Amino acid sequence: MTVLASARTEVANYLSTVIYVYTLIIVVYIVVNLLFAAGMRPPYSRTTDRVLGFLRDVCEPFLRIFRRWAPRLGGMDFSPVLAIITLYVINLVVVQGIIHG
């Protein structure tokens, strides 16, 4: 029985870490887009282009789900806020469900 409890805890910790890292990636994507909107785009380099491509490829499919429902108010995009709140709720519900079984 102890082995099962330990395995559930390990799975819950792993899932919680994955959700936390994905939330951080979304925050970095938001900050980078805000900097670019302010005109602080670095000169072209392959490294920055690859990093930006990675952030876009990882974040956009998930954010696109929320852009269907989130209204745009004055040019502000609230889909990242909804995405982060959803990830937080998923983290609470699923991880607690796994731990308490």
C-alpha positions in Angstrom: 0.0 0.0 0.0 2.9 2.3 0.7 4.3 1.8 -2.7 1.0 2.9 -4.3 0.8 6.0 -2.2 4.4 6.8 -3.1 3.7 6.3 -6.8 0.7 8.5 -6.7 2.7 11.2 -4.9 5.4 11.0 -7.5 2.9 11.3 -10.4 1.2 14.2 -8.7 4.5 16.0 -8.2 5.5 15.4 -11.8 2.2 16.7 -13.1 2.3 19.7 -10.9 5.9 20.5 -12.1 4.8 20.2 -15.8 1.9 22.5 -15.2 4.1 25.0 -13.4 6.7 25.0 -16.2 4.0 25.4 -18.9 2.7 28.4 -16.9 6.1 29.9 -16.8 6.5 29.4 -20.6 3.2 31.2 -21.1 4.3 34.1 -18.9 7.6 34.4 -20.8 5.7 34.4 -24.1 3.5 37.2 -22.8 6.5 39.3 -21.7 8.3 38.8 -25.0 5.2 39.8 -27.0 4.8 42.9 -24.8 8.5 43.9 -25.4 8.1 43.5 -29.1 4.9 45.6 -29.1 6.9 48.3 -27.3 9.5 48.2 -30.1 12.3 46.4 -28.3 12.8 43.7 -31.0 16.4 42.5 -31.2 18.1 42.4 -34.5 17.7 39.2 -36.5 19.6 36.2 -35.2 19.0 32.5 -35.6 19.0 31.9 -31.9 16.3 34.5 -31.0 14.3 33.4 -34.0 14.4 29.7 -32.8 13.5 30.7 -29.2 10.6 32.8 -30.4 9.4 30.1 -32.7 9.5 27.6 -29.8 7.5 29.9 -27.6 4.9 30.5 -30.3 4.6 26.8 -31.2 4.2 25.8 -27.6 1.9 28.5 -26.4 -0.4 29.4 -29.3 -2.3 26.1 -29.7 -3.4 26.3 -26.0 -4.1 30.1 -26.1 -6.1 29.7 -29.3 -8.7 27.7 -27.3 -9.3 30.7 -25.0 -9.3 33.3 -27.8 -12.6 31.8 -29.1 -14.3 32.8 -25.8 -12.4 35.7 -24.4 -13.6 39.1 -25.5 -11.0 41.6 -26.7 -11.4 44.8 -24.8 -9.5 47.8 -26.2 -7.0 45.6 -28.0 -6.2 43.7 -24.8 -6.0 39.9 -25.1 -7.2 38.2 -22.0 -6.7 34.6 -23.3 -3.3 34.2 -21.4 -5.0 35.1 -18.1 -7.7 32.6 -18.7 -5.2 30.0 -19.7 -3.1 30.5 -16.5 -6.2 30.4 -14.3 -7.3 27.2 -16.0 -3.9 25.6 -15.5 -4.1 26.6 -11.8 -7.5 25.0 -11.4 -6.4 21.9 -13.2 -3.4 21.7 -11.0 -5.5 22.0 -7.9 -8.2 19.5 -8.9 -6.2 16.9 -10.7 -3.2 16.8 -8.4 -5.3 16.8 -5.2 -7.4 14.1 -6.8 -4.4 12.0 -7.5 -2.9 12.4 -4.0 -6.1 11.7 -2.2 -7.1 9.0 -4.5 
